Amino acid sequence: VLYYFWQRKDKPQDKQEETSHPPEPDVQKTPLDFLRELEESIPDHRKKLSGRELNVLCMLLEGCSYEVVSERMGISASSARAYARRGLEKLGLSKEDLCALYSECMQSQSATVK
């Protein structure tokens, strides 16, 4: 998944896609944008992230603990962990790998903005 995601990010699908869209302004990607883009790299035969899984992973990328996530969402900390575990399984990543990818994405964005 990681190889596919980064390879897909660097190469447009076809020439028409490259020329039909105006360049996007340099805006820092949110955790939600990052996860949606990462989710798009999942092959069609795998399940997509549920809304809860997406919310939990977003908050974890923002630096929230499971306890904070559970308070914000009104669920138990064990439920927050379960949503995170299922979401990470669907992405084929560990929590550390996801955080490293997000960090790398943010560093490459800040380098292009400067």
Beta strands, then each sheet from edge to edge (+ up, - down):
end
